[in-house]
Amino acid sequence: MRPLCNILPLPSSTLFPLRSRSLLERPWLQLALCLSIVVPCMAGAETRSKNMVYLRTIDPGIEQDIRYASAHNFTGHPLDGYGAGECLLSLEAAKALARVQKALQAQGYGLKVFDCYRPSRAVADMGRFATEPGDPRKAEFYPRVDKQDFWRLGYVARVSNHSKGSTVDLTLTGPDTLPADVWTLSAKQVDCTAPYGQRWRDGALDMGTGFDCFDERAHTDNRMINAAARDNRQTLSRAMEKEGFTGYSKEWWHFTYSRESTKNIMDFPIVPLGASDVLDISHQLIVVTTKNWTDIQGTAQRYERHGNTFRKYEAPFSVVVGKSGLAWGKGLGSVEQREGPVKREGDGKAPAGVFKLGTAFGYDGTADTQLPYLALTSTIECVDDSHSARYNQLVDGATISKDWNSSERMRRDDDMYRKGIFIEHNTPASPASGSCIFFHIWRGPTSPTLGCTAMDSANISRLFHWLDPRQSPLLVQMPEAQYEKIRESWTLPER
């Protein structure tokens, strides 16, 4: 089994319910037609509220499959306003969803979101579709419903809570999930109520129907679905309700965060995640820089936010990175990759970019840290086999069925992982993009790693004590020249 990160050996829609209104009511048709003309002209006229955040900046581990940014939805085309497949929510709703994810993970489950904030122009786009001829995706999403009845049946409405930033469409993942299919325009349409193994495989557990299935079987308490699907719906509903989300009776996937006052309808377009979105919510930074892409040694400096600026916290300290230096990794925000290598599995490079910090781990039973802490046992390993469903995850190999051929044992014979912190690179994981990246203890100041960032044991102890997940700490790691190029545009501090 290849140790990926060890020190090298010396010289290692849904829409807010509107049940009583009908397509035949002319005021709504007039409004839909009006919006179809007016809203496109408003593109870019509204800016994003400061309270609206990208879910990836709060919890990058929640999977995303934003259907309305693609043609794989009931309309058969990307909706107006979806310029990127990103989930945005109000800050409080996003934090609550992260708490749901944490609670579900403790039970072996996880979340996958299909839709979050929805611009009102997208709602108007749905309205136009329901009044125009053509049913390009009827066989999959509404095989037993005429789209002229969408409003009467409560599947669409003229106003959506999604446009207020506190509603999310989502599903449940878990160990019995069938692998997700890759959708293309030529994919065969299968009835969304077909048995689990026959309908579209969305990478989630059996919930009785697919997402956006306009059918009675999609009603939350419908009894026509099998027992396993009912149990999965209940598991999802209980977890969501515990953190203040309220479901919708006609759509098992639809939840609104109810502990937040109602907001105005919003119409700013969804655009790709930018670095400023990530950094705006952080109050602790660790900036690691090297002289160039191939240097194995670097310097780390901690910063704390004071108002709109970051100030240095204590003295800088030395680190070592991958044996082949650095390469752009898969982290938070978009990185301008006009020059420099790109991180791949097994390339011996540490990832460059902006990253959240995850679980702390170590050999001791407890630790002086506010981070989530995992006490390592002899059976805990990190999976680096990109064909595994557990790729880039810390797992207990004694308690789950193995589907991997390569992993890294975390309880070592040396002190390298006596204290460490998981760096959330490639989270959620894309195959072959790199895995099992940590902060950990170095062998020495001239001994590189196979992809991690390592340091003296005293310095990692300081990180344990200093880092506070409530402050949204981030790692910013890249060569000095690249850091200076993006520093002002990203509002990063001077080194």
C-alpha positions as CSV (number, residue, x, y, z in Angstrom):
1,M,0.0,0.0,0.0
2,R,1.5,3.3,-1.1
3,P,1.8,5.9,1.7
4,L,0.6,9.0,-0.1
5,C,1.6,11.6,2.3
6,N,4.2,10.0,4.5
7,I,7.5,11.7,5.0
8,L,9.9,10.3,2.4
9,P,12.4,7.7,3.5
10,L,15.7,9.2,4.3
11,P,17.8,10.3,1.1
12,S,9.3,9.1,1.6
13,S,-38.8,23.3,-7.0
14,T,-39.0,23.4,-6.3
15,L,-41.3,26.3,-5.6
16,F,-43.1,27.6,-2.5
17,P,-46.4,25.8,-2.4
18,L,-49.3,27.6,-4.1
19,R,-52.0,25.0,-4.0
20,S,-55.2,27.0,-4.8
21,R,-54.2,28.8,-8.0
22,S,-54.7,27.4,-11.5
23,L,-53.1,27.9,-14.9
24,L,-56.4,29.2,-16.0
25,E,-56.2,32.3,-13.8
26,R,-55.2,35.0,-16.2
27,P,-53.3,37.3,-13.7
28,W,-50.6,34.8,-13.2
29,L,-50.2,34.2,-16.9
30,Q,-49.9,37.9,-17.4
31,L,-47.3,38.1,-14.6
32,A,-45.3,35.2,-16.0
33,L,-45.3,36.8,-19.5
34,C,-44.3,40.1,-18.0
35,L,-41.5,38.6,-16.0
36,S,-40.3,36.7,-19.1
37,I,-39.7,40.1,-20.8
38,V,-38.6,42.2,-17.9
39,V,-36.3,39.8,-15.9
40,P,-33.7,39.1,-18.6
41,C,-33.2,42.9,-18.9
42,M,-32.4,42.9,-15.1
43,A,-29.4,40.6,-15.5
44,G,-26.6,41.9,-13.3
45,A,-28.8,44.7,-12.0
46,E,-29.0,43.2,-8.5
47,T,-26.0,42.3,-6.4
48,R,-25.7,39.5,-3.9
49,S,-26.7,40.2,-0.4
50,K,-23.8,40.0,2.1
51,N,-25.8,37.5,4.1
52,M,-25.8,35.1,1.2
53,V,-22.9,32.7,1.1
54,Y,-21.7,29.8,-1.0
55,L,-22.3,26.5,0.8
56,R,-18.8,25.3,-0.2
57,T,-17.3,28.0,2.0
58,I,-19.2,26.7,5.0
59,D,-19.1,22.9,4.4
60,P,-17.3,21.7,1.2
61,G,-18.1,18.1,2.2
62,I,-21.8,18.4,1.3
63,E,-22.1,17.1,-2.2
64,Q,-23.7,19.3,-4.9
65,D,-25.5,18.4,-8.1
66,I,-27.2,21.7,-9.0
67,R,-29.7,20.5,-11.6
68,Y,-31.0,23.8,-12.8
69,A,-27.5,24.8,-14.0
70,S,-27.8,21.9,-16.5
71,A,-30.4,20.5,-18.8
72,H,-31.1,17.6,-16.5
73,N,-34.3,19.0,-15.0
74,F,-38.0,19.0,-15.8
75,T,-37.6,21.9,-18.3
76,G,-34.8,20.3,-20.3
77,H,-32.6,23.4,-20.3
78,P,-30.4,25.4,-17.8
79,L,-32.6,28.0,-16.1
80,D,-32.1,31.7,-16.5
81,G,-29.8,33.0,-13.8
82,Y,-27.8,29.8,-13.2
83,G,-24.4,30.8,-14.4
84,A,-22.7,28.2,-12.2
85,G,-23.6,25.0,-10.5
86,E,-23.3,26.4,-7.0
87,C,-25.4,26.3,-3.9
88,L,-25.9,29.7,-2.2
89,L,-27.9,30.0,1.0
90,S,-28.3,32.6,3.8
91,L,-25.4,32.3,6.3
92,E,-27.7,30.9,9.1
93,A,-29.3,28.4,6.8
94,A,-25.9,27.2,5.5
95,K,-24.5,26.8,9.0
96,A,-27.6,24.9,10.0
97,L,-27.2,22.6,7.0
98,A,-23.6,22.0,8.0
99,R,-24.8,20.9,11.5
100,V,-27.2,18.5,9.8
101,Q,-24.3,17.1,7.7
102,K,-22.2,16.6,10.9
103,A,-25.0,14.8,12.7
104,L,-25.7,12.6,9.7
105,Q,-22.0,11.7,9.2
106,A,-21.9,10.4,12.7
107,Q,-24.6,7.9,11.6
108,G,-22.8,7.0,8.4
109,Y,-24.9,9.3,6.1
110,G,-24.3,12.5,4.2
111,L,-26.1,15.2,2.2
112,K,-26.3,16.0,-1.5
113,V,-28.0,19.2,-2.6
114,F,-29.9,19.7,-5.9
115,D,-31.0,23.3,-5.6
116,C,-30.6,26.2,-3.1
117,Y,-31.0,29.9,-3.8
118,R,-33.0,30.3,-7.0
119,P,-33.0,33.7,-8.8
120,S,-36.6,35.0,-9.4
121,R,-35.7,35.1,-13.1
122,A,-35.4,31.3,-12.9
123,V,-38.8,31.1,-11.4
124,A,-40.2,33.1,-14.3
125,D,-38.3,30.8,-16.7
126,M,-40.2,27.8,-15.1
127,G,-43.4,29.7,-15.6
128,R,-42.7,30.3,-19.3
129,F,-41.9,26.6,-19.8
130,A,-45.2,25.6,-18.3
131,T,-47.1,27.8,-20.8
132,E,-45.2,26.9,-23.9
133,P,-45.5,23.8,-26.2
134,G,-43.0,21.0,-25.8
135,D,-42.2,18.3,-23.2
136,P,-38.5,17.4,-23.7
137,R,-38.1,15.7,-20.3
138,K,-41.7,14.5,-19.5
139,A,-40.9,10.8,-19.6
140,E,-38.5,11.2,-16.7
141,F,-39.9,13.9,-14.5
142,Y,-43.7,14.1,-15.0
143,P,-44.9,11.1,-17.0
144,R,-48.4,11.1,-15.5
145,V,-48.9,14.9,-15.2
146,D,-49.8,17.5,-17.8
147,K,-47.6,20.5,-17.3
148,Q,-50.6,22.8,-17.6
149,D,-51.5,21.4,-14.2
150,F,-48.2,22.2,-12.5
151,W,-49.7,25.1,-10.5
152,R,-53.0,23.4,-9.6
153,L,-51.1,20.4,-8.2
154,G,-48.6,22.6,-6.2
155,Y,-45.5,21.7,-8.1
156,V,-44.8,25.2,-9.3
157,A,-45.9,28.7,-8.2
158,R,-45.2,32.3,-9.0
159,V,-43.2,32.9,-5.9
160,S,-40.5,30.6,-4.5
161,N,-39.0,30.4,-1.0
162,H,-35.8,29.4,-2.9
163,S,-35.6,33.0,-4.0
164,K,-35.4,34.1,-0.4
165,G,-32.2,32.1,0.3
166,S,-33.4,29.8,3.0
167,T,-34.8,26.8,1.1
168,V,-32.9,23.8,-0.2
169,D,-33.7,20.7,-2.2
170,L,-31.5,17.8,-1.2
171,T,-31.2,14.0,-0.6
172,L,-29.4,11.5,1.5
173,T,-26.2,9.6,0.8
174,G,-24.9,6.5,2.6
175,P,-23.0,3.2,2.4
176,D,-25.8,1.5,0.3
177,T,-25.8,4.2,-2.3
178,L,-25.5,3.1,-5.9
179,P,-22.7,4.9,-7.9
180,A,-23.8,8.1,-9.6
181,D,-24.3,8.1,-13.4
182,V,-22.8,10.8,-15.6
183,W,-25.7,12.6,-17.3
184,T,-25.6,13.6,-21.0
185,L,-28.2,14.9,-23.4
186,S,-28.4,11.5,-25.0
187,A,-29.2,9.7,-21.7
188,K,-32.2,7.5,-21.8
189,Q,-35.2,8.9,-20.0
190,V,-36.5,6.6,-17.3
191,D,-39.6,7.2,-15.2
192,C,-38.6,8.9,-11.9
193,T,-40.8,6.5,-10.0
194,A,-39.2,3.4,-11.4
195,P,-37.4,1.0,-9.0
196,Y,-34.2,2.3,-7.4
197,G,-31.8,0.4,-9.6
198,Q,-33.6,1.2,-12.8
199,R,-34.2,5.0,-12.7
200,W,-31.6,7.7,-13.0
201,R,-28.8,7.0,-10.5
202,D,-28.1,10.3,-8.7
203,G,-25.5,9.0,-6.3
204,A,-28.0,9.0,-3.4
205,L,-29.9,6.4,-1.3
206,D,-33.3,5.1,-2.4
207,M,-35.8,7.8,-1.5
208,G,-38.7,6.3,-3.4
209,T,-38.4,8.6,-6.4
210,G,-35.9,10.7,-8.1
211,F,-35.5,14.5,-7.5
212,D,-38.1,16.8,-9.1
213,C,-40.5,13.9,-9.7
214,F,-44.0,15.4,-10.2
215,D,-45.9,12.4,-8.9
216,E,-47.8,11.4,-5.8
217,R,-45.0,8.9,-4.9
218,A,-42.8,12.0,-4.2
219,H,-45.2,13.2,-1.5
220,T,-43.3,12.9,1.7
221,D,-45.6,10.6,3.5
222,N,-46.7,8.5,0.5
223,R,-47.2,4.8,1.4
224,M,-46.7,3.4,-2.1
225,I,-42.9,3.4,-1.8
226,N,-40.9,0.6,-0.2
227,A,-40.0,0.4,3.5
228,A,-36.3,1.2,2.9
229,A,-37.2,4.4,1.0
230,R,-39.7,5.4,3.8
231,D,-36.9,4.9,6.4
232,N,-34.5,7.0,4.4
233,R,-37.0,9.9,4.1
234,Q,-37.6,9.8,7.8
235,T,-33.9,9.8,8.5
236,L,-33.5,12.9,6.3
237,S,-36.6,14.6,7.7
238,R,-35.6,14.0,11.4
239,A,-32.1,15.3,10.8
240,M,-33.4,18.4,9.0
241,E,-36.2,19.2,11.5
242,K,-33.8,19.0,14.4
243,E,-31.8,21.9,13.1
244,G,-34.9,24.0,12.3
245,F,-35.8,23.0,8.7
246,T,-39.4,22.4,7.8
247,G,-40.4,20.0,5.0
248,Y,-43.0,20.3,2.2
249,S,-45.7,17.5,2.1
250,K,-45.6,17.2,-1.7
251,E,-41.8,17.0,-2.2
252,W,-39.7,14.8,0.1
253,W,-36.5,16.8,-1.0
254,H,-37.8,20.3,-0.2
255,F,-36.9,22.0,3.2
256,T,-37.1,25.6,4.4
257,Y,-35.0,26.9,7.3
258,S,-37.7,28.2,9.6
259,R,-35.6,29.8,12.3
260,E,-34.9,32.8,10.1
261,S,-37.2,35.8,9.4
262,T,-38.7,35.9,5.9
263,K,-36.5,37.8,3.4
264,N,-37.4,39.7,0.2
265,I,-37.3,37.9,-3.1
266,M,-33.9,38.1,-4.7
267,D,-32.8,38.0,-8.3
268,F,-29.0,38.2,-8.5
269,P,-27.5,35.6,-10.9
270,I,-25.5,32.6,-9.6
271,V,-21.9,33.0,-10.7
272,P,-18.8,30.9,-10.0
273,L,-17.4,31.0,-6.5
274,G,-14.7,33.6,-6.2
275,A,-11.8,33.9,-3.7
276,S,-13.3,36.9,-2.0
277,D,-16.4,34.8,-1.1
278,V,-14.2,32.4,0.7
279,L,-12.0,34.9,2.5
280,D,-14.8,37.3,3.6
281,I,-16.0,34.9,6.2
282,S,-12.6,33.8,7.6
283,H,-11.1,35.2,10.8
284,Q,-8.0,33.0,10.9
285,L,-5.6,32.4,8.1
286,I,-2.5,30.3,7.8
287,V,-0.4,31.5,4.8
288,V,2.2,29.1,3.5
289,T,4.5,30.2,0.7
290,T,7.5,28.7,-1.0
291,K,10.1,30.4,-3.2
292,N,8.9,28.7,-6.4
293,W,6.8,25.7,-7.6
294,T,9.6,23.1,-7.1
295,D,11.0,24.3,-3.7
296,I,10.4,21.8,-0.9
297,Q,10.8,24.3,2.0
298,G,8.4,27.1,2.9
299,T,7.3,29.6,5.5
300,A,4.0,29.7,7.4
301,Q,2.5,32.8,8.9
302,R,-0.7,33.0,11.0
303,Y,-3.1,35.9,10.7
304,E,-6.2,37.1,12.6
305,R,-8.9,39.3,11.3
306,H,-9.3,42.8,12.8
307,G,-12.3,44.5,11.0
308,N,-11.7,44.4,7.3
309,T,-8.0,43.5,7.5
310,F,-5.8,40.6,8.7
311,R,-2.9,41.1,11.1
312,K,0.0,38.8,11.7
313,Y,-0.3,36.6,14.8
314,E,3.0,35.7,16.4
315,A,6.1,34.8,14.5
316,P,6.4,32.8,11.2
317,F,7.7,29.3,11.2
318,S,9.3,26.9,8.8
319,V,7.5,24.1,6.9
320,V,8.3,21.5,4.3
321,V,6.0,20.5,1.4
322,G,5.9,17.8,-1.3
323,K,9.1,16.3,-2.7
324,S,8.1,17.8,-6.1
325,G,7.0,21.1,-4.6
326,L,3.5,22.6,-5.2
327,A,0.8,22.4,-7.8
328,W,-2.7,24.0,-8.1
329,G,-5.1,21.9,-6.1
330,K,-8.9,21.5,-5.8
331,G,-9.8,23.8,-2.9
332,L,-12.2,26.7,-2.3
333,G,-12.7,29.4,-4.9
334,S,-11.5,29.6,-8.5
335,V,-7.7,30.0,-9.1
336,E,-6.4,31.7,-12.2
337,Q,-4.2,28.9,-13.6
338,R,-2.4,30.7,-16.4
339,E,0.8,29.1,-15.2
340,G,2.0,26.4,-12.9
341,P,1.3,22.6,-12.6
342,V,-2.0,21.0,-11.5
343,K,-2.2,18.6,-8.6
344,R,-2.7,14.9,-9.5
345,E,-2.8,11.7,-7.4
346,G,0.7,10.4,-6.5
347,D,2.6,13.4,-8.1
348,G,4.5,14.2,-4.9
349,K,3.2,17.8,-4.9
350,A,1.5,19.6,-2.1
351,P,-1.7,21.5,-3.2
352,A,-1.7,25.2,-3.9
353,G,-4.8,27.2,-3.4
354,V,-7.3,28.1,-0.6
355,F,-8.5,25.2,1.7
356,K,-10.6,24.6,4.7
357,L,-9.2,22.8,7.7
358,G,-11.0,19.7,8.9
359,T,-10.5,17.1,11.6
360,A,-7.5,17.1,13.9
361,F,-6.1,13.7,14.7
362,G,-3.4,12.1,16.8
363,Y,-2.2,9.2,18.9
364,D,-3.5,10.5,22.2
365,G,-7.1,9.8,23.4
366,T,-7.8,13.5,23.7
367,A,-6.2,16.7,22.6
368,D,-6.0,20.4,23.5
369,T,-7.9,21.7,20.5
370,Q,-11.3,23.1,19.5
371,L,-11.2,21.3,16.2
372,P,-13.0,18.0,15.9
373,Y,-10.6,15.4,17.1
374,L,-10.1,11.8,16.0
375,A,-8.0,9.5,18.2
376,L,-6.1,7.2,15.8
377,T,-6.3,3.4,16.3
378,S,-4.4,0.7,14.4
379,T,-7.4,0.2,12.0
380,I,-7.9,3.9,10.9
381,E,-6.6,4.5,7.4
382,C,-6.9,7.2,4.7
383,V,-8.1,5.8,1.3
384,D,-6.0,6.9,-1.7
385,D,-7.5,4.5,-4.2
386,S,-9.5,6.8,-6.5
387,H,-11.8,3.9,-7.6
388,S,-13.1,3.6,-4.0
389,A,-16.3,5.3,-2.8
390,R,-14.2,6.2,0.3
391,Y,-11.5,8.0,-1.8
392,N,-9.9,10.8,0.2
393,Q,-11.6,9.8,3.5
394,L,-10.4,8.8,6.9
395,V,-12.1,5.5,7.7
396,D,-12.0,2.7,10.3
397,G,-11.2,-0.3,8.2
398,A,-12.4,-2.6,10.9
399,T,-16.0,-1.4,10.8
400,I,-16.8,-1.0,7.1
401,S,-16.6,-3.1,4.0
402,K,-13.4,-2.4,2.0
403,D,-13.7,-1.4,-1.6
404,W,-10.1,-0.1,-2.0
405,N,-6.7,-1.5,-2.8
406,S,-4.6,1.3,-1.5
407,S,-4.6,3.3,1.7
408,E,-2.4,4.9,4.3
409,R,-2.3,3.5,7.8
410,M,-2.7,6.5,10.2
411,R,-1.3,4.9,13.4
412,R,2.4,4.8,12.4
413,D,5.5,3.5,14.2
414,D,7.0,7.0,14.3
415,D,5.7,10.3,15.5
416,M,4.8,11.8,12.1
417,Y,1.0,11.6,12.8
418,R,1.2,12.0,16.5
419,K,-0.6,15.3,15.8
420,G,-2.1,16.2,12.5
421,I,-4.9,18.2,10.8
422,F,-6.8,17.1,7.7
423,I,-6.6,19.7,4.9
424,E,-9.8,19.6,2.9
425,H,-8.2,19.4,-0.5
426,N,-10.3,17.7,-3.3
427,T,-13.4,17.7,-1.0
428,P,-15.8,16.2,-2.2
429,A,-13.4,14.0,-4.1
430,S,-12.8,13.9,-7.8
431,P,-11.0,10.8,-9.0
432,A,-7.2,11.1,-9.3
433,S,-7.1,14.8,-8.2
434,G,-5.1,13.9,-5.0
435,S,-6.0,12.6,-1.6
436,C,-5.1,12.4,2.1
437,I,-3.4,15.8,2.5
438,F,-2.5,16.9,6.1
439,F,-0.6,19.2,8.3
440,H,1.6,16.9,10.4
441,I,5.0,16.6,12.2
442,W,8.1,16.6,10.0
443,R,11.0,14.3,10.0
444,G,13.3,17.3,9.7
445,P,13.5,20.8,8.1
446,T,15.1,19.3,4.9
447,S,12.9,16.2,4.5
448,P,10.0,16.7,2.2
449,T,6.7,14.8,2.1
450,L,4.7,13.1,-0.6
451,G,2.1,15.9,-0.7
452,C,1.5,17.1,2.8
453,T,2.7,20.2,4.7
454,A,4.8,19.3,7.7
455,M,6.4,21.2,10.5
456,D,8.1,21.0,13.9
457,S,5.9,19.3,16.6
458,A,5.8,22.5,18.7
459,N,4.3,24.4,15.8
460,I,1.6,21.9,15.1
461,S,0.8,21.9,18.8
462,R,0.4,25.7,18.5
463,L,-2.0,25.2,15.6
464,F,-4.0,22.7,17.7
465,H,-4.4,25.3,20.4
466,W,-5.0,28.3,18.2
467,L,-7.4,27.1,15.5
468,D,-11.1,27.7,16.2
469,P,-13.6,26.3,13.7
470,R,-16.0,29.1,14.7
471,Q,-13.5,31.5,13.1
472,S,-13.7,29.7,9.7
473,P,-9.9,29.1,9.5
474,L,-8.4,28.7,6.1
475,L,-5.0,27.6,4.6
476,V,-3.7,29.7,1.8
477,Q,-0.7,27.9,0.2
478,M,1.2,28.8,-3.0
479,P,4.6,30.1,-4.3
480,E,5.5,33.6,-3.4
481,A,5.1,35.0,-7.0
482,Q,1.6,33.6,-7.3
483,Y,0.7,34.9,-3.9
484,E,1.7,38.5,-4.8
485,K,-0.2,38.3,-8.2
486,I,-3.5,37.6,-6.5
487,R,-3.0,39.3,-3.1
488,E,-4.8,42.6,-3.8
489,S,-7.6,41.1,-5.8
490,W,-8.3,38.5,-3.1
491,T,-7.7,41.1,-0.3
492,L,-5.0,38.8,1.2
493,P,-2.6,40.3,3.8
494,E,1.0,41.3,3.1
495,R,3.4,38.5,3.9
